[in-house]
Amino acid sequence: MLKRVSSILALVFVCNLLLAQTKVQKTELGYTLLRNGKPYYIKGVGGQINFDKMQEIGANSFRTWGPENAQTILDEAQKRGLTVMLGLWLQTERQGFDYNNKEKVKAQLDYLKTVVDKYKNHPALLFWGIGNELDLFYTNPDVWYAVQDVAKYIHEVDPNHPTSTVTAGLDSLEVKYIMQRCPDIDIYGINTYADIADVPKYIASYGWKKPYVITEWGPTGHWESPNTAWKVAFEQTSTEKREVYAKRYQNDIAAHSDYCIGSYAFAWGHKQEYTETWYGLFSKENLPTETIDALEEAFTGKEINNQAISIRKVTINQKIDRDNISVKAEEIYDAVVETYFRNELSSKSKITYKWRVLEESTDKKAGGDVEKAAAEINTSIKHGNSNEIKFRAPRNPGQYRLFVSIYSNGKVSYANVPFLVTPRGNEEKQARFMQLKQTDMSSFKQ
């Protein structure tokens, strides 16, 4: 009997060694996150692919939004010494869930309890993310009672991992609700983009006294960007985003580590949202984009040598996007992208170009909901693997974007220019490409 008890105690001891503990600790200046007793500052990304690349750029954690494939994801993280903010997805009011329906709310809670029980002892778990942007376009604040029920259960069965919930931006009313209705929330999660600089000031003035984490951040959001005359948003080039990521990490995240315990950059993967390039840190081909260079330098504190090429500007007939470019259907236009390398070692790379014309997306949604990709237009492009092209405007009048992708050092940089196509007159003939004669360099054939 004594031998059996000793074996059980030994097994418990081993399990405790394997279980990594995360604690929120109050300090003289604010708060810090402790992992196995040591300070742990989150250098994270939002997404669950390309784990080796996470390690390569110096990330130490990543975020999920729900528990799908959680066992595999947590195991992959553990292999690489990464941690996980494991999402517990709660249904949203904007997608039809009714938080006055007690039966459905209880069923959701019962399911999430099973998820917590299953993964609470995984050594890669850092903390729990209960819901995401439940406040977006909502009317029923009882959702916060549902969040509290999950957080309370976690505190009852899992003393080793803190709880968090995530709001869309920062609003005084949501802070008040969470403080009043969710006392078991340990960490406030904020998804924020251009407004990130306001977070440190406002979260304190709204009364939140615990730590917070920036759970999504990145480029200026499409809803925050200036628009064309026909009301579509201008997207930053990958170079503009690179500079934004660097600045926001340094000034708005790392500089406030007294209460901000870290962040998760968005989106670690490819994502169609407003355009096919707006938020993804990877291209459709799963190549790292220029913006990842900024994250690597932020996380490691070192300049990297194999940087992606950078973009000065893109023009159509010498006009930039802010000129509200309007073109005539089926007419021929010039487009140019001007580029540069940030250091000499990077410039040794081969450069290739890819130009495409896409319709303006008509499937634009809110809160990151799934969108259909915009249709690509099969139109003539001359000298497509070059920084200077000629392209034929689409036949049908409407809203379009000219996309350019530039490949170097195994990475991709990108930009797009929105333009408006107006109809041709009934008597106007289709324009033709101009070509230089081989025998007479002073004349052209049309």
C-alpha positions, 0 to 999 in steps of 0.5 A: 500500500505504501509503495502504491501511495509513493508511486501516486505521489511521484506521478503527481510530482511529475505532472506538476513539473510538466504543468507550466503555471501562469500568474498575474503578479502585482508590482510597484509599477503595475503588473507583470505576467509570470510563467513558472515564476519568471517574468514573461512578456508576450511577443505574440502573433494571432494565428496558428500556422507557420510555427517554425517562422514564429520561432525564427522571428522571435515570437514566444506566443500565439493566439487562437480564437476557438478550441478547434484542433486545440490538442494538435495546436498546443502540442505543436507549440510545446515542441517549439517552446511557444505558448498559446492564448487559447480561445474559448469562442462564444457565439455573438449577437450579431450572428444571431445568438440570443443571450436571453435564451437561457437554454442555449447559454447553458448549453454553450457554458456546458460545452466550454467547461468540457474544453477547459477540463480537457486542456487546462493541464497542457504545458503550452497553455498560457491563458484563456481568451473567453470570447472575441469582440462580443460587444461588436454591434450588440445590444444585450449586455447580458453577454458579460454574465455569460463570460463571467460564468466561464471565467468563474468556472476556470478559477474553480478548476484551473488555478494555474492560468488567468482568464481574459476577454476581448473587446473591439477597441476600447469603450468606457461602457464595455470596461464598466460592464466587464468590471461589474459583471465579470469579476473573474476576468484577470486580463483585459484584451483589446483589439485595436488598430489606428487607435492603439496610441489611446489605449494606455491613457483611456483604459486607466481613465475608464477605471480598469486597474488590472493588466491588459494585453493587445490581442489584435493590432497591425495596420490602420483598419479599413474603417479608419482609412481615408476613402476615394471619391467613390467611398472605398478605402485606400490601403497602405502599402506593405512598406507603410504597414511595415513602418506602422508595425514598428512604430506601434510596437515600440511606442504603444506596446513595449513602452507601456509594459507596466500594465500592458503584458504584451501583444498578438500581432494580426494576422499570422496567415493570409486573410481576405478582409476588405482586400486580399492583402489588408491584414495578412502577414503572409501572402496567398502563396503563404510567403512572408510579407514585408511587415514580418520584417518589422515584427522580427526586428521588434521582437529580437531588437536586431536589424535583419539582413535579408529584408524584403524590398520596400515601395516608394509609390505606385502610379497609374499614368503618373497619378497616385491613389489619392488622386482618385484615378478614373480611367476609360474602359478598354483604354491603355494605361501605364503603371509604375512601382518605385522600390528600394532596399533598406540595406546593401545585403538585401539588395543582392536578391533577384526581384520579380513582379506580378501585376493583377487587376481585381474588382473591388470586393462586394462581400465586405463584412464586420468583425473579421467574418468570412468574406469571398475573394474579389474577382480577378479580371482577365485583362491584357498586361504588357511587361508584367514581370517589370516595375513598369507595365502597360495594362488595358482597363476593364471593359465593364465600368465600375470599381477596381484595384490594380495590385502589384506583388514584388518578390525578393529574398523569399518574401513579398511586398505589395501595394494596390491602387483603387481606380474607377472605370468609366464607359466608352462612347458608342463611337469610340474604338478599342485602344491598341497597345503601341509596339516599337518596330524592329526595323525603324526605331523612330516609328511606331505601329499601332 
